[in-house]
């Protein structure tokens, strides 16, 4: 159904979007990528995105949408704020950038429409959504309907990681043959350290816990196979 079509991947250069990039390459005839500079402290992720896109032979555009970082205070765009280590009781963590996925996907939809692309791919996940309301399935489905109404198009937002936890996301990267690339050459760390990151920020903790769980599962599977 999609082999002859083009997909646009919202691409940050992190673990999730890189996994989605290669997921899209397997399923679509052509893949393009779109990255955003939004005032993030870990803006180095964009240069990693450029490097990964070159390796994947994918055209990448980068858009400056720095206004997003000025709309409110959050720990990803405001260096004076210390990051919440855990999700606060009854609220969202201060690493939540209000409107980020709303803006990213809306801009990506217009970008795609003008190029005759009807498939969008994003790495959001409700299973590991970290308390961010704009990573939930209901939001994505609602936005998909809204964008189609507003643009009079039939765009499809694909969310291959929506129901995967981080261990399952590592498993998918391994299945796609990009486990080492994702582990060594992506940036998930909110403090801007590539690969395994700082190990302390919320994103690094989630990534590491998923990796450890996946490696344990893989070792158990290998052991079981050897015993058979």
HELIX and SHEET records of a PDB file:
HELIX    1   1 UNK A   15  UNK A   27  1                                  13    
HELIX    2   2 UNK A   44  UNK A   56  1                                  13    
HELIX    3   3 UNK A   67  UNK A   70  1                                   4    
HELIX    4   4 UNK A  100  UNK A  114  1                                  15    
HELIX    5   5 UNK A  133  UNK A  135  5                                   3    
HELIX    6   6 UNK A  137  UNK A  151  1                                  15    
HELIX    7   7 UNK A  166  UNK A  175  1                                  10    
HELIX    8   8 UNK A  179  UNK A  185  1                                   7    
HELIX    9   9 UNK A  202  UNK A  227  1                                  26    
SHEET    1   A 5 UNK A  59  UNK A  64  0                                        
SHEET    2   A 5 UNK A  30  UNK A  37  1                                        
SHEET    3   A 5 UNK A   6  UNK A  10  1                                        
SHEET    4   A 5 UNK A 119  UNK A 121  1                                        
SHEET    5   A 5 UNK A 156  UNK A 158  1                                        
END                                                                             
